Amino acid sequence: MKSAVLLAGLNAPGKTVVIEKEATRDHSERMLAGFGAEITVEDSDEGRVITLTGRPELKPQVIAVPRDPSSAAFPVCAALITPGSDVLVPGIGLNPTRAGLFYTLQDMGADLTFENPREEGGEPVADLRARYSPNMTGIAVPPERAASMIDEYPVLSVVACFASGKTMMAGVKELRVKESDRIDAMARGLRANGITVDEGEDWWSVEGLGPDAVPGGGTCESFLDHRIAMSFMVMGMGAQNPVSVDDGTPITTSFPIFEPLMTGLGAKLSKG
C-alpha cells in the first residue's frame, strides 16, 4: 500500500506524506531516490514520516537488482548445518529491513561473513559466505527484529535444532496468518523429527540438540506453504535420518529453481 501511494504521488502536485507507525521495507523509497525523486524520511513521535514532492524530473538509471535474502536463506542455512559446506551467494541484498536473519545467525555463532560490501541501485549489497557451523548456540531473538526477517523464522527454527540450547522467537504473531499458520506448521514438523518445541500465540521456542544429534526421520506436512516445505527439506540435509515433506509443489510459488540449485550444491532430494 505504501509503495502504491508513493508511486501515485509522483504525478500529484504538492507533497504526499506517508506515516508509518511501524517501519516496513523501504525498497520503494530507495528506488525513487535513486531515480532522482525528491523524497525524505524522518523519524517522529508519530512514527516514520516519508514525504514525496510530486512531479519530479526523474532520470533513467541502470539498475542491478540484488538477490533476494528470503530465497538465499535456504542455501545459507543448509550450509550452516551440513558438515563440510562452504557456500557463497553473490550480490545478496542487505537492506536493514530485510537482513535480520543473517545478523541473528551471526549472533548464534554461525560462520557467516559479508564479502565485497557495496551499493547497487540504492541498496546495500554484499557477497554472503556461509560455512558449516557446529558451534552455534540458542539465543533469544530480539522481538524488534521480527519485521526484518518475518518470512525467515521457519528456516531459522530449523537451524535452531542444530544449535546447543534454547532459541526463543517472540513478537511473531504475523506468522499465524501467513500462507499457513507457520508457528503451528513448524511446531508439528519439528516434533515429528524429535525436537522439543513450545509455542504461544505470538512466540515459539526450540530446544536445540547440537550439530550431530537431530534425529529426523519424520514426515512433515507443508500445509501448501512454500517456506514450510523448503525449511523441512533443509532440515533433512543435516539430520541423522531423511526428512520427508508431504507436498513440495508449492515451492514453485517463490523459488522454482530450488530443487536444481540445491542438488547442484550437493543436496540429495528425491520424490517418493
VENHU-V281936 format. One record per pair of residues at least 24 apart in sequence whose ideal C-beta (glycine too) atoms are under 10 Angstrom apart, sorted by the first residue. I is the first residue (numbers start at 1). J is the second residue. If there is no record, write none. Layout:
# VENHU-V281936
I|J / I|J
This chain:
# VENHU-V281936
2|26 / 2|28 / 2|29 / 2|48 / 2|50 / 3|27 / 3|28 / 3|29 / 3|31 / 3|32 / 4|28 / 5|50 / 5|52 / 6|31 / 6|32 / 6|37 / 6|39 / 6|50 / 6|52 / 7|31 / 7|32 / 7|52 / 8|52 / 8|54 / 9|37 / 9|39 / 9|50 / 9|51 / 9|52 / 9|53 / 9|54 / 9|55 / 9|56 / 10|35 / 10|37 / 10|39 / 10|52 / 10|53 / 10|54 / 10|55 / 10|56 / 10|58 / 11|54 / 11|55 / 12|52 / 12|53 / 12|54 / 12|55 / 13|53 / 13|54 / 13|55 / 14|52 / 14|53 / 14|54 / 14|55 / 15|39 / 15|40 / 15|51 / 15|52 / 15|53 / 15|54 / 16|50 / 16|51 / 16|52 / 16|53 / 16|54 / 17|49 / 17|50 / 17|51 / 17|52 / 18|47 / 18|48 / 18|49 / 18|50 / 18|51 / 18|52 / 19|44 / 19|46 / 19|47 / 19|48 / 19|49 / 19|50 / 19|51 / 20|46 / 20|47 / 20|48 / 20|49 / 20|50 / 21|46 / 21|47 / 21|48 / 22|47 / 22|48 / 22|144 / 22|147 / 23|47 / 23|48 / 23|96 / 23|97 / 23|144 / 23|147 / 23|148 / 24|48 / 24|97 / 24|147 / 24|148 / 25|95 / 25|96 / 25|97 / 25|98 / 25|147 / 25|148 / 26|50 / 26|95 / 26|96 / 26|97 / 26|98 / 26|122 / 26|123 / 27|66 / 27|93 / 27|95 / 27|97 / 27|98 / 27|121 / 27|122 / 27|123 / 28|52 / 29|122 / 30|95 / 30|97 / 30|119 / 30|121 / 30|122 / 30|123 / 30|124 / 31|61 / 31|63 / 31|121 / 31|122 / 31|123 / 32|56 / 32|58 / 32|122 / 33|122 / 34|58 / 34|59 / 34|61 / 34|63 / 34|119 / 34|120 / 34|121 / 34|122 / 34|123 / 35|59 / 35|60 / 35|61 / 35|63 / 35|121 / 35|122 / 36|60 / 36|61 / 61|121 / 61|122 / 62|120 / 62|121 / 63|120 / 63|121 / 63|122 / 63|123 / 64|91 / 64|118 / 64|120 / 64|121 / 64|123 / 64|125 / 65|91 / 65|93 / 65|120 / 65|121 / 65|123 / 65|125 / 66|90 / 66|91 / 66|92 / 66|93 / 66|94 / 66|95 / 66|98 / 66|119 / 66|120 / 66|121 / 66|123 / 66|124 / 66|125 / 66|126 / 67|91 / 67|92 / 67|93 / 67|125 / 67|127 / 67|128 / 68|92 / 68|93 / 68|98 / 68|254 / 68|255 / 69|93 / 69|94 / 69|95 / 69|98 / 69|99 / 69|100 / 69|101 / 69|102 / 69|128 / 69|148 / 69|149 / 69|151 / 69|152 / 70|98 / 70|101 / 70|149 / 70|150 / 70|151 / 70|152 / 70|155 / 70|227 / 70|254 / 70|255 / 71|151 / 71|230 / 71|254 / 71|255 / 71|257 / 71|258 / 71|261 / 72|99 / 72|101 / 72|102 / 72|128 / 72|130 / 72|152 / 73|101 / 73|102 / 73|105 / 73|149 / 73|151 / 73|152 / 73|154 / 73|155 / 73|156 / 73|159 / 73|227 / 73|230 / 73|231 / 73|234 / 74|152 / 74|155 / 74|158 / 74|227 / 74|230 / 74|231 / 74|233 / 74|234 / 74|237 / 74|251 / 74|255 / 74|258 / 74|261 / 74|262 / 75|128 / 75|130 / 75|234 / 75|258 / 75|261 / 75|262 / 75|264 / 75|265 / 75|267 / 76|101 / 76|102 / 76|105 / 76|110 / 76|112 / 76|128 / 76|129 / 76|130 / 76|152 / 76|155 / 76|159 / 76|234 / 77|101 / 77|105 / 77|110 / 77|112 / 77|130 / 77|152 / 77|155 / 77|156 / 77|158 / 77|159 / 77|162 / 77|230 / 77|231 / 77|234 / 77|235 / 77|237 / 77|238 / 78|130 / 78|132 / 78|155 / 78|158 / 78|159 / 78|230 / 78|233 / 78|234 / 78|235 / 78|236 / 78|237 / 78|238 / 78|262 / 78|265 / 78|266 / 78|267 / 79|110 / 79|111 / 79|112 / 79|128 / 79|129 / 79|130 / 79|131 / 79|132 / 79|133 / 79|234 / 79|237 / 79|238 / 79|265 / 79|266 / 80|105 / 80|108 / 80|109 / 80|110 / 80|111 / 80|112 / 80|130 / 80|131 / 80|132 / 80|133 / 80|134 / 80|136 / 80|158 / 80|159 / 80|162 / 80|163 / 80|211 / 80|234 / 80|238 / 81|110 / 81|132 / 81|133 / 81|134 / 81|136 / 81|158 / 81|159 / 81|161 / 81|162 / 81|163 / 81|211 / 81|214 / 81|234 / 81|235 / 81|237 / 81|238 / 81|239 / 82|130 / 82|132 / 82|133 / 82|162 / 82|211 / 82|234 / 82|237 / 82|238 / 82|265 / 82|266 / 82|267 / 83|132 / 83|134 / 83|211 / 83|212 / 83|237 / 83|238 / 84|131 / 84|132 / 84|266 / 85|111 / 85|130 / 85|131 / 85|132 / 85|133 / 85|237 / 85|238 / 85|265 / 85|266 / 86|111 / 86|129 / 86|130 / 86|131 / 86|132 / 87|128 / 87|129 / 87|130 / 87|131 / 87|132 / 87|265 / 87|266 / 88|113 / 88|115 / 88|127 / 88|128 / 88|129 / 88|130 / 88|131 / 89|126 / 89|127 / 89|128 / 89|129 / 89|130 / 90|115 / 90|116 / 90|125 / 90|126 / 90|127 / 90|128 / 90|129 / 91|116 / 91|118 / 91|120 / 91|125 / 91|126 / 91|127 / 91|128 / 92|124 / 92|125 / 92|126 / 92|127 / 92|128 / 93|120 / 93|121 / 93|123 / 93|124 / 93|125 / 93|126 / 93|128 / 94|118 / 94|119 / 94|123 / 94|124 / 94|125 / 94|126 / 94|128 / 95|122 / 95|123 / 95|124 / 95|125 / 95|148 / 96|124 / 96|148 / 97|147 / 97|148 / 97|149 / 98|123 / 98|124 / 98|147 / 98|148 / 98|149 / 98|150 / 98|151 / 98|152 / 99|124 / 99|126 / 99|128 / 99|145 / 99|148 / 99|149 / 99|152 / 100|141 / 100|142 / 100|144 / 100|145 / 100|146 / 100|147 / 100|148 / 100|149 / 100|150 / 100|152 / 100|153 / 100|156 / 101|141 / 101|145 / 101|148 / 101|149 / 101|150 / 101|151 / 101|152 / 101|153 / 101|155 / 101|156 / 101|159 / 102|126 / 102|128 / 102|130 / 102|148 / 102|149 / 102|152 / 103|141 / 103|142 / 103|145 / 103|148 / 103|149 / 104|139 / 104|141 / 104|142 / 104|145 / 104|148 / 104|149 / 104|152 / 104|153 / 104|156 / 104|159 / 104|160 / 104|167 / 104|169 / 105|130 / 105|133 / 105|136 / 105|139 / 105|149 / 105|152 / 105|156 / 105|159 / 105|163 / 106|133 / 107|136 / 107|137 / 107|139 / 107|140 / 107|141 / 107|142 / 107|145 / 108|133 / 108|135 / 108|136 / 108|137 / 108|138 / 108|139 / 108|141 / 108|156 / 108|159 / 108|160 / 108|162 / 108|163 / 108|164 / 108|165 / 108|167 / 108|208 / 109|133 / 109|134 / 109|135 / 109|136 / 109|137 / 109|138 / 109|139 / 109|163 / 109|164 / 110|135 / 110|136 / 110|159 / 110|163 / 111|135 / 111|136 / 132|211 / 132|238 / 133|159 / 133|162 / 133|163 / 133|211 / 134|162 / 134|163 / 134|164 / 134|210 / 134|211 / 134|212 / 135|163 / 135|164 / 135|210 / 135|211 / 136|160 / 136|162 / 136|163 / 136|164 / 136|165 / 136|167 / 136|208 / 136|210 / 136|211 / 137|163 / 137|164 / 137|165 / 137|166 / 137|167 / 137|208 / 137|210 / 138|163 / 138|164 / 138|165 / 138|166 / 138|167 / 138|168 / 138|205 / 138|206 / 138|207 / 138|208 / 139|163 / 139|165 / 139|166 / 139|167 / 139|168 / 139|169 / 140|166 / 140|167 / 140|168 / 140|169 / 140|170 / 140|205 / 141|167 / 141|168 / 141|169 / 141|170 / 141|171 / 141|172 / 141|203 / 142|170 / 142|171 / 143|168 / 143|169 / 143|170 / 143|171 / 143|172 / 143|202 / 143|203 / 144|171 / 145|169 / 145|171 / 146|170 / 146|171 / 146|172 / 146|173 / 146|174 / 146|175 / 146|202 / 147|171 / 147|174 / 150|174 / 150|175 / 150|178 / 150|182 / 151|175 / 151|178 / 151|179 / 151|182 / 151|226 / 151|227 / 151|254 / 152|227 / 152|231 / 153|178 / 153|182 / 153|183 / 153|186 / 153|204 / 153|227 / 153|231 / 154|178 / 154|180 / 154|182 / 154|183 / 154|185 / 154|186 / 154|189 / 154|190 / 154|225 / 154|227 / 154|228 / 154|229 / 154|230 / 154|231 / 154|232 / 154|234 / 155|186 / 155|227 / 155|228 / 155|230 / 155|231 / 155|232 / 155|233 / 155|234 / 155|235 / 156|186 / 156|206 / 156|231 / 157|182 / 157|183 / 157|186 / 157|187 / 157|189 / 157|190 / 157|195 / 157|197 / 157|204 / 157|205 / 157|206 / 157|231 / 157|235 / 158|186 / 158|189 / 158|190 / 158|193 / 158|195 / 158|206 / 158|214 / 158|230 / 158|231 / 158|232 / 158|233 / 158|234 / 158|235 / 158|236 / 158|237 / 158|238 / 158|239 / 158|243 / 159|206 / 159|208 / 159|231 / 159|234 / 159|235 / 159|238 / 160|190 / 160|195 / 160|197 / 160|204 / 160|205 / 160|206 / 160|207 / 160|208 / 160|209 / 161|190 / 161|193 / 161|194 / 161|195 / 161|196 / 161|197 / 161|206 / 161|207 / 161|208 / 161|209 / 161|210 / 161|211 / 161|213 / 161|214 / 161|215 / 161|216 / 161|235 / 161|238 / 161|239 / 162|206 / 162|208 / 162|209 / 162|210 / 162|211 / 162|212 / 162|213 / 162|214 / 162|235 / 162|238 / 162|239 / 163|206 / 163|207 / 163|208 / 163|209 / 163|210 / 163|211 / 164|207 / 164|208 / 164|209 / 164|210 / 164|211 / 164|213 / 165|206 / 165|207 / 165|208 / 165|209 / 165|210 / 166|196 / 166|198 / 166|205 / 166|206 / 166|207 / 166|208 / 167|204 / 167|205 / 167|206 / 167|207 / 167|208 / 168|198 / 168|203 / 168|204 / 168|205 / 168|206 / 169|199 / 169|202 / 169|203 / 169|204 / 169|205 / 169|206 / 170|200 / 170|202 / 170|203 / 170|204 / 170|205 / 171|202 / 171|203 / 172|200 / 172|201 / 172|202 / 172|203 / 172|204 / 173|200 / 173|201 / 173|202 / 173|203 / 174|202 / 175|202 / 175|203 / 175|204 / 175|227 / 176|201 / 176|202 / 178|223 / 178|225 / 178|227 / 178|228 / 179|222 / 179|223 / 179|224 / 179|225 / 179|226 / 179|227 / 179|228 / 179|250 / 179|253 / 179|254 / 180|221 / 180|222 / 180|223 / 180|224 / 180|225 / 180|226 / 180|227 / 180|228 / 180|250 / 181|223 / 181|225 / 181|228 / 182|223 / 182|225 / 182|227 / 182|228 / 182|231 / 184|223 / 185|220 / 185|221 / 185|222 / 185|223 / 185|225 / 185|227 / 185|228 / 185|229 / 185|231 / 185|232 / 186|220 / 186|225 / 186|227 / 186|228 / 186|231 / 186|232 / 186|235 / 188|218 / 188|220 / 188|221 / 188|223 / 188|228 / 189|218 / 189|219 / 189|220 / 189|221 / 189|222 / 189|223 / 189|228 / 189|229 / 189|231 / 189|232 / 189|235 / 189|243 / 189|245 / 189|246 / 190|214 / 190|218 / 190|220 / 190|231 / 190|232 / 190|235 / 191|218 / 191|220 / 192|216 / 192|217 / 192|218 / 192|219 / 192|220 / 192|221 / 192|232 / 192|243 / 192|244 / 193|217 / 193|218 / 193|219 / 193|220 / 193|232 / 193|235 / 193|236 / 193|239 / 193|240 / 193|241 / 193|243 / 193|244 / 194|218 / 194|239 / 194|240 / 194|241 / 195|235 / 195|239 / 211|238 / 212|238 / 212|239 / 212|240 / 213|239 / 213|240 / 214|238 / 214|239 / 214|240 / 214|241 / 214|243 / 215|239 / 215|240 / 215|241 / 215|243 / 216|240 / 216|241 / 216|242 / 216|243 / 216|244 / 217|241 / 217|242 / 217|243 / 217|244 / 218|242 / 218|243 / 218|244 / 219|243 / 219|244 / 219|245 / 219|246 / 219|272 / 220|244 / 220|245 / 220|246 / 220|247 / 221|245 / 221|246 / 221|247 / 222|246 / 222|247 / 222|248 / 222|249 / 222|250 / 222|251 / 223|247 / 223|250 / 224|249 / 224|250 / 224|253 / 225|250 / 225|251 / 225|253 / 226|250 / 226|251 / 226|252 / 226|253 / 226|254 / 226|255 / 226|258 / 227|251 / 227|253 / 227|254 / 227|255 / 229|253 / 229|255 / 229|258 / 230|254 / 230|255 / 230|258 / 230|259 / 230|262 / 233|258 / 233|259 / 233|262 / 233|267 / 233|269 / 234|262 / 234|267 / 236|267 / 236|268 / 236|269 / 237|262 / 237|265 / 237|266 / 237|267 / 237|268 / 237|269 / 242|268 / 242|269 / 242|270 / 244|270 / 244|272 / 245|269 / 245|272 / 246|272
